[in-house]
């Protein structure tokens, strides 16, 4: 099924999760309109901004994890989830 682009199942799952996040954020924005808030960065952010910061930071966490060979890569997911919670709570 994924032969047309030489994708692997983990790659397809990654993009499916990103698509799911975008749909979820769209539904939340429609159902519960938001107002920007100011966090520890002292800039106004919305849920979408915080999602972008989380995705960007998670990419860097994974690159650092790989570069420094900190441990098995699936454990980086735990670090990314903790980072996501911190971003959505405090930024």
Helices and strands as residue ranges (DSSP letters): G 3-5, H 9-31, E 37-38, E 44-45, H 47-68, H 74-90
